[in-house]
Amino acid sequence: MTKTKTSLTLSILLLLFTAVGCNHKTAHLLPNELVGFWTADEPRYQGRFLELYRAYVIIGTGEQIPKVQAVDSVETLPHGDHIIYRISSTDLAGVQYKMALRYSPAHGGEIRFPHMEDVVWQRLPENNQPPSAPTKTPTPTPPPKKRKGAR
């Protein structure tokens, strides 16, 4: 191959990799559109919930103590009228998890999982959410300052 053909081939490959790479983004927080308390009306999922914060995922299974996981990364893949999110998280014991979900803004927001496309998870309105459910991203507050002479 000549130098010109090699350079042209490399340029085309670089352009293709750039185009493919621009179709998704990776972040370390969940987007605001996912934040909330999510439930499914399906009878087999009664008592189960997803409580999504920007930095945490809480999964209620209905039988056990909810599982708390810290979000490690979030990959965003736009796909037509919905977005696919691939979420990597770690629980308190250090066990790592991967979860994929499909978010659609229809009907105030819907989540579906690849392994159960027929089940629609919907965010509860803010006035119907349990007290622990996130309503918006909390702003961290600094610890109180010590007063002079206080121990």
PyMOL commands that set and color helices and strands:
alter all, ss='L'
color gray80, all
select helices_A, chain A and resi 3-21+32-34+43-45+106-108+126-128
alter helices_A, ss='H'
color red, helices_A
select strands_A, chain A and resi 25-27+36-40+49-52+56-60+67-79+82-91+96-104+110-113+116-123
alter strands_A, ss='S'
color yellow, strands_A
deselect
rebuild
show_as cartoon
